[in-house]
Amino acid sequence: KIFKAIERKNKFQVLVSPKDKLVAGSLPINQQGYISMIDLDKGFETTYNLKNGERRHQPTLELIEDAKTVEELIHQGIKNANTSL
């Protein structure tokens, strides 16, 4: 499946959703969870609205800055994982 980057520019693009509540264009899973992605312009603010049934789960946010390629994303993720808070 190809997800077009233009469809997540400053808005959430749902990549994965439950089979019984499938979001158009997303991949189905046999769990009650959603995975979304967003590419934000610097200074842009947005709000993520929880889907029905998500209130009992903790949303997770992963911030990856300035990565232009998959290799940069992987490197940034490794760097963040090795940073202690």
mmCIF file of the C-alpha atoms, coordinates in Angstrom:
data_MODEL
# 
_entry.id   MODEL 
# 
loop_
_atom_site.group_PDB 
_atom_site.id 
_atom_site.type_symbol 
_atom_site.label_atom_id 
_atom_site.label_alt_id 
_atom_site.label_comp_id 
_atom_site.label_asym_id 
_atom_site.label_entity_id 
_atom_site.label_seq_id 
_atom_site.pdbx_PDB_ins_code 
_atom_site.Cartn_x 
_atom_site.Cartn_y 
_atom_site.Cartn_z 
_atom_site.occupancy 
_atom_site.B_iso_or_equiv 
_atom_site.pdbx_formal_charge 
_atom_site.auth_seq_id 
_atom_site.auth_comp_id 
_atom_site.auth_asym_id 
_atom_site.auth_atom_id 
_atom_site.pdbx_PDB_model_num 
ATOM 1  C CA . LYS A 1 1  ? 0.000   0.000  0.000  1.00 0.00 ? 1  LYS A CA 1 
ATOM 2  C CA . ILE A 1 2  ? 1.272   3.446  -0.867 1.00 0.00 ? 2  ILE A CA 1 
ATOM 3  C CA . PHE A 1 3  ? 0.310   6.384  1.350  1.00 0.00 ? 3  PHE A CA 1 
ATOM 4  C CA . LYS A 1 4  ? 0.722   9.717  -0.397 1.00 0.00 ? 4  LYS A CA 1 
ATOM 5  C CA . ALA A 1 5  ? 2.661   12.303 1.623  1.00 0.00 ? 5  ALA A CA 1 
ATOM 6  C CA . ILE A 1 6  ? 0.434   15.122 0.377  1.00 0.00 ? 6  ILE A CA 1 
ATOM 7  C CA . GLU A 1 7  ? -2.502  13.472 2.207  1.00 0.00 ? 7  GLU A CA 1 
ATOM 8  C CA . ARG A 1 8  ? -0.778  13.974 5.600  1.00 0.00 ? 8  ARG A CA 1 
ATOM 9  C CA . LYS A 1 9  ? 0.513   17.516 5.129  1.00 0.00 ? 9  LYS A CA 1 
ATOM 10 C CA . ASN A 1 10 ? -0.644  19.343 8.287  1.00 0.00 ? 10 ASN A CA 1 
ATOM 11 C CA . LYS A 1 11 ? -3.429  16.777 8.849  1.00 0.00 ? 11 LYS A CA 1 
ATOM 12 C CA . PHE A 1 12 ? -3.586  13.244 10.230 1.00 0.00 ? 12 PHE A CA 1 
ATOM 13 C CA . GLN A 1 13 ? -3.547  10.414 7.699  1.00 0.00 ? 13 GLN A CA 1 
ATOM 14 C CA . VAL A 1 14 ? -4.912  7.135  9.085  1.00 0.00 ? 14 VAL A CA 1 
ATOM 15 C CA . LEU A 1 15 ? -2.602  4.301  8.044  1.00 0.00 ? 15 LEU A CA 1 
ATOM 16 C CA . VAL A 1 16 ? -4.162  1.436  10.026 1.00 0.00 ? 16 VAL A CA 1 
ATOM 17 C CA . SER A 1 17 ? -7.642  1.041  11.552 1.00 0.00 ? 17 SER A CA 1 
ATOM 18 C CA . PRO A 1 18 ? -9.886  -1.718 12.980 1.00 0.00 ? 18 PRO A CA 1 
ATOM 19 C CA . LYS A 1 19 ? -11.539 -4.004 10.435 1.00 0.00 ? 19 LYS A CA 1 
ATOM 20 C CA . ASP A 1 20 ? -14.982 -3.303 11.872 1.00 0.00 ? 20 ASP A CA 1 
ATOM 21 C CA . LYS A 1 21 ? -14.435 0.507  11.850 1.00 0.00 ? 21 LYS A CA 1 
ATOM 22 C CA . LEU A 1 22 ? -12.252 0.749  8.762  1.00 0.00 ? 22 LEU A CA 1 
ATOM 23 C CA . VAL A 1 23 ? -11.235 4.257  7.732  1.00 0.00 ? 23 VAL A CA 1 
ATOM 24 C CA . ALA A 1 24 ? -11.262 4.654  3.945  1.00 0.00 ? 24 ALA A CA 1 
ATOM 25 C CA . GLY A 1 25 ? -7.780  4.160  2.479  1.00 0.00 ? 25 GLY A CA 1 
ATOM 26 C CA . SER A 1 26 ? -6.275  2.582  5.615  1.00 0.00 ? 26 SER A CA 1 
ATOM 27 C CA . LEU A 1 27 ? -5.083  -0.971 6.187  1.00 0.00 ? 27 LEU A CA 1 
ATOM 28 C CA . PRO A 1 28 ? -7.377  -3.207 8.282  1.00 0.00 ? 28 PRO A CA 1 
ATOM 29 C CA . ILE A 1 29 ? -6.265  -4.882 11.516 1.00 0.00 ? 29 ILE A CA 1 
ATOM 30 C CA . ASN A 1 30 ? -8.014  -7.279 13.913 1.00 0.00 ? 30 ASN A CA 1 
ATOM 31 C CA . GLN A 1 31 ? -7.532  -4.930 16.894 1.00 0.00 ? 31 GLN A CA 1 
ATOM 32 C CA . GLN A 1 32 ? -9.270  -1.803 18.153 1.00 0.00 ? 32 GLN A CA 1 
ATOM 33 C CA . GLY A 1 33 ? -6.444  0.592  17.396 1.00 0.00 ? 33 GLY A CA 1 
ATOM 34 C CA . TYR A 1 34 ? -5.453  3.270  14.938 1.00 0.00 ? 34 TYR A CA 1 
ATOM 35 C CA . ILE A 1 35 ? -2.082  4.333  13.559 1.00 0.00 ? 35 ILE A CA 1 
ATOM 36 C CA . SER A 1 36 ? -1.905  7.762  11.974 1.00 0.00 ? 36 SER A CA 1 
ATOM 37 C CA . MET A 1 37 ? 0.862   9.929  10.570 1.00 0.00 ? 37 MET A CA 1 
ATOM 38 C CA . ILE A 1 38 ? 1.201   13.671 10.031 1.00 0.00 ? 38 ILE A CA 1 
ATOM 39 C CA . ASP A 1 39 ? 3.831   15.918 8.420  1.00 0.00 ? 39 ASP A CA 1 
ATOM 40 C CA . LEU A 1 40 ? 3.707   19.328 10.103 1.00 0.00 ? 40 LEU A CA 1 
ATOM 41 C CA . ASP A 1 41 ? 5.082   22.586 8.845  1.00 0.00 ? 41 ASP A CA 1 
ATOM 42 C CA . LYS A 1 42 ? 7.206   24.414 11.418 1.00 0.00 ? 42 LYS A CA 1 
ATOM 43 C CA . GLY A 1 43 ? 4.948   26.348 13.767 1.00 0.00 ? 43 GLY A CA 1 
ATOM 44 C CA . PHE A 1 44 ? 1.754   24.578 12.608 1.00 0.00 ? 44 PHE A CA 1 
ATOM 45 C CA . GLU A 1 45 ? -0.522  23.386 15.421 1.00 0.00 ? 45 GLU A CA 1 
ATOM 46 C CA . THR A 1 46 ? -3.244  20.752 15.284 1.00 0.00 ? 46 THR A CA 1 
ATOM 47 C CA . THR A 1 47 ? -5.464  18.644 17.532 1.00 0.00 ? 47 THR A CA 1 
ATOM 48 C CA . TYR A 1 48 ? -5.858  14.866 17.477 1.00 0.00 ? 48 TYR A CA 1 
ATOM 49 C CA . ASN A 1 49 ? -9.424  13.762 18.222 1.00 0.00 ? 49 ASN A CA 1 
ATOM 50 C CA . LEU A 1 50 ? -9.778  10.345 19.817 1.00 0.00 ? 50 LEU A CA 1 
ATOM 51 C CA . LYS A 1 51 ? -11.886 7.853  17.870 1.00 0.00 ? 51 LYS A CA 1 
ATOM 52 C CA . ASN A 1 52 ? -14.828 5.978  19.439 1.00 0.00 ? 52 ASN A CA 1 
ATOM 53 C CA . GLY A 1 53 ? -13.542 3.498  22.010 1.00 0.00 ? 53 GLY A CA 1 
ATOM 54 C CA . GLU A 1 54 ? -10.046 5.000  22.135 1.00 0.00 ? 54 GLU A CA 1 
ATOM 55 C CA . ARG A 1 55 ? -10.718 6.751  25.430 1.00 0.00 ? 55 ARG A CA 1 
ATOM 56 C CA . ARG A 1 56 ? -9.627  3.706  27.399 1.00 0.00 ? 56 ARG A CA 1 
ATOM 57 C CA . HIS A 1 57 ? -6.219  3.623  25.678 1.00 0.00 ? 57 HIS A CA 1 
ATOM 58 C CA . GLN A 1 58 ? -3.220  5.910  25.960 1.00 0.00 ? 58 GLN A CA 1 
ATOM 59 C CA . PRO A 1 59 ? -2.407  7.698  22.693 1.00 0.00 ? 59 PRO A CA 1 
ATOM 60 C CA . THR A 1 60 ? 1.294   7.619  21.808 1.00 0.00 ? 60 THR A CA 1 
ATOM 61 C CA . LEU A 1 61 ? 3.130   10.344 19.944 1.00 0.00 ? 61 LEU A CA 1 
ATOM 62 C CA . GLU A 1 62 ? 6.514   9.911  18.299 1.00 0.00 ? 62 GLU A CA 1 
ATOM 63 C CA . LEU A 1 63 ? 8.212   13.048 17.068 1.00 0.00 ? 63 LEU A CA 1 
ATOM 64 C CA . ILE A 1 64 ? 10.769  12.737 14.286 1.00 0.00 ? 64 ILE A CA 1 
ATOM 65 C CA . GLU A 1 65 ? 12.268  16.028 13.165 1.00 0.00 ? 65 GLU A CA 1 
ATOM 66 C CA . ASP A 1 66 ? 13.771  16.944 9.805  1.00 0.00 ? 66 ASP A CA 1 
ATOM 67 C CA . ALA A 1 67 ? 14.071  13.408 8.408  1.00 0.00 ? 67 ALA A CA 1 
ATOM 68 C CA . LYS A 1 68 ? 13.955  13.308 4.624  1.00 0.00 ? 68 LYS A CA 1 
ATOM 69 C CA . THR A 1 69 ? 14.565  9.605  3.930  1.00 0.00 ? 69 THR A CA 1 
ATOM 70 C CA . VAL A 1 70 ? 13.740  6.262  5.535  1.00 0.00 ? 70 VAL A CA 1 
ATOM 71 C CA . GLU A 1 71 ? 17.377  5.951  6.582  1.00 0.00 ? 71 GLU A CA 1 
ATOM 72 C CA . GLU A 1 72 ? 17.187  9.322  8.347  1.00 0.00 ? 72 GLU A CA 1 
ATOM 73 C CA . LEU A 1 73 ? 13.969  8.241  10.085 1.00 0.00 ? 73 LEU A CA 1 
ATOM 74 C CA . ILE A 1 74 ? 15.639  5.066  11.354 1.00 0.00 ? 74 ILE A CA 1 
ATOM 75 C CA . HIS A 1 75 ? 18.723  6.979  12.512 1.00 0.00 ? 75 HIS A CA 1 
ATOM 76 C CA . GLN A 1 76 ? 16.563  9.608  14.271 1.00 0.00 ? 76 GLN A CA 1 
ATOM 77 C CA . GLY A 1 77 ? 14.539  6.854  15.982 1.00 0.00 ? 77 GLY A CA 1 
ATOM 78 C CA . ILE A 1 78 ? 17.712  5.147  17.226 1.00 0.00 ? 78 ILE A CA 1 
ATOM 79 C CA . LYS A 1 79 ? 19.113  8.453  18.463 1.00 0.00 ? 79 LYS A CA 1 
ATOM 80 C CA . ASN A 1 80 ? 15.872  9.220  20.324 1.00 0.00 ? 80 ASN A CA 1 
ATOM 81 C CA . ALA A 1 81 ? 15.753  5.720  21.847 1.00 0.00 ? 81 ALA A CA 1 
ATOM 82 C CA . ASN A 1 82 ? 19.253  6.220  23.250 1.00 0.00 ? 82 ASN A CA 1 
ATOM 83 C CA . THR A 1 83 ? 18.479  9.610  24.805 1.00 0.00 ? 83 THR A CA 1 
ATOM 84 C CA . SER A 1 84 ? 17.649  9.497  28.497 1.00 0.00 ? 84 SER A CA 1 
ATOM 85 C CA . LEU A 1 85 ? 15.060  11.903 29.862 1.00 0.00 ? 85 LEU A CA 1 
# 
